[in-house]
Amino acid sequence: MSASAPEPAALRDAARHVVAVLVRQAGVAQLAAVEDAVQGALALGLERWPGEGPPRDLRAWLYRVAQRRLQDGRRKGARRR
């Protein structure tokens, strides 16, 4: 892996941690939405990090981006109703 991207083990560890935290907050019924949000955050990071460099605190960055994606998804769902 290049110097500008976190190690795969660090990404897996951070993703597992963030999924667990967000599921505790959102509820088990939202597991699929949480997993989608974390996966989307990882994809965004892997696009950005080669140019910008990885964040200092990978878990915090991943949590914040995934949390925002989850909230955006809820808002979109509420608008459709």
FISEDREN-322389 format. One record per residue (C-alpha): x, y, z. Coordinates in steps of 0.1 Angstrom, whole numbers. Example, Ala and Ser with C-alpha at 12.3 -4.5 7.8 and 13.67 -1.06 7.14 Angstrom:
123	-45	78
137	-11	71
END
This chain:
0	0	0
13	35	-7
24	59	20
-7	81	14
-33	54	22
-40	37	55
-31	0	58
-60	-24	49
-59	-38	85
-64	-3	99
-93	3	75
-110	-29	85
-105	-22	122
-118	14	119
-148	3	98
-158	-25	123
-156	0	152
-176	27	134
-203	2	123
-206	-10	159
-209	26	173
-234	37	147
-256	6	151
-257	12	189
-268	48	182
-292	41	153
-305	6	163
-301	-28	149
-330	-22	125
-307	3	107
-278	-21	102
-280	-21	64
-281	17	63
-252	19	87
-231	-5	66
-239	14	34
-229	47	51
-196	33	63
-189	17	29
-196	50	12
-174	69	36
-146	44	30
-150	48	-8
-149	86	-4
-118	84	17
-100	61	-8
-107	87	-35
-95	116	-15
-65	103	5
-41	98	-24
-42	135	-30
-48	149	4
-32	122	25
-50	101	52
-66	118	82
-47	119	115
-75	100	132
-90	75	108
-118	63	131
-129	99	139
-129	108	102
-147	76	92
-173	80	120
-181	117	111
-185	110	73
-205	78	79
-227	96	104
-234	124	80
-242	100	52
-266	81	75
-283	114	85
-286	124	48
-302	91	40
-327	95	68
-336	130	55
-341	117	20
-363	89	33
-384	114	52
-389	136	22
-401	106	1
-429	99	26
END
